[in-house]
Amino acid sequence: MARTLITGGLVVTASDELHVDVLVDGGKVVALATHGSHGWTADHVIDATGKYVIPGGVDAHTHMEMPFGGTTASDTFETGTRAAAWGGTTTVVDFAIQPKGGSLREGLDAWHEKAEGRCAIDYAFHMIMSDVDESSLKEMDRLVELGVTSFKLFTAYPGVFLSDDGQILRAMQRAGSNGGLVMTHAENGLAIDVLVEQALARGERDPRHHGEVRKALLEAEATHRVIKLSQVAGAPVYVVHVSAREAVAELARARDEGLPVFGETCPQYLFLSTDNLAEPGFEGAKYVCSTPLRPADHQEALWRGLRTNDLQVVSTDHCPFCFKGQKEMGLEDFSKIPNGLPGVENRMDLLHQAVVDGRIDRRRWIDIACATPARMFGLYPRKGTIAPGADADIVVYDPHAEQTLSAATHHMNVDYSAYEGRKVTGRAETVLSRGVPVIADRAYVGHAGHGTYLPRGLCQYTN
């Protein structure tokens, strides 16, 4: 493999900002040294003067090719991981799904088949548990041994994914013994279904009603419930896609008590709101996801949670469905709009915009987008940092480049952008995955199959 020297840039990690050069050999970072203090030679030299040199992003929540509501997410592992690379993300952790009535291993094997030989960047899997019973509980132990160390359970989607409190408790108890981490989608799905039925009976069929029936209080209630179940089980819990300030308050309270309770939010909740769901005509369907977008006054609580570390991770929940032909399935009924939106390409840039705007600092940007997701899901320090021995997943990032986000220029396989027309400052210029260029000077030079599967260790995040 080529020996590469990245010189002249500001290396930014979760803990440091250093004007150092980075030497890459054999796909790994082998050394860092002050500019001009070494006599290193390399096959390739990348001049990062005036740029940041940052770890590749770790997006710990994606859904490539996910079946949902009678259709399938529009990004394949090939198109989705290529788009991720364009946005400076070099690792995704996707969700394999246990088939109803089938085994965890069947679901895992199916997702391996979808991804193998098709990814532009490295990838790993969480496991969605559709059936919690004696058989699947035993299988959890085996999956942890295989490097699938996190398990997602739902308090939402009755008849599809919902697990009752007893099942969630059993899974948490098992994770407590095998070291796995239970992730929860926390909304009270049974109560939401009542509100959906009542809204439709009143003739409320537009996309905006999706946000109105999935009430913030029902997210907070379910968040409180899974925290208490995790306390009873004596096991940690990670709450995905937190969107409501009331849910953040539940997490903050638990963490103030010293409980191992973790939370993620997503760019859509930080930058979009119910105003988008209420866009004229059927445009609001583009923004239908669950948990739903909230009124804009919830955003400050999310930003504060990221600053105080009551929220530790920003992932995308990337689950794109095309407006034409997919979102349109719910034209007459908001409850039939496929839930999910695109974002894997935009996350790093939107969070850098938050740095520009003064909401977070540079190191926190790298912490929530790279280092903590790697630690949370057993990939650190191989991923998420720039240090000797780490994989050379490195982004040369231009903090001054201006761009306008648009479906006309993005690389995700979806016919709209959730951030259409938004101007942001900063973009990935060159992206290395294990020392190999995937993006070079804003050109895609990667290929399907470069990305390798990553068996993961146990959660390394304990504070």
Disulfide bonds with the S-S distance in Angstrom:
none
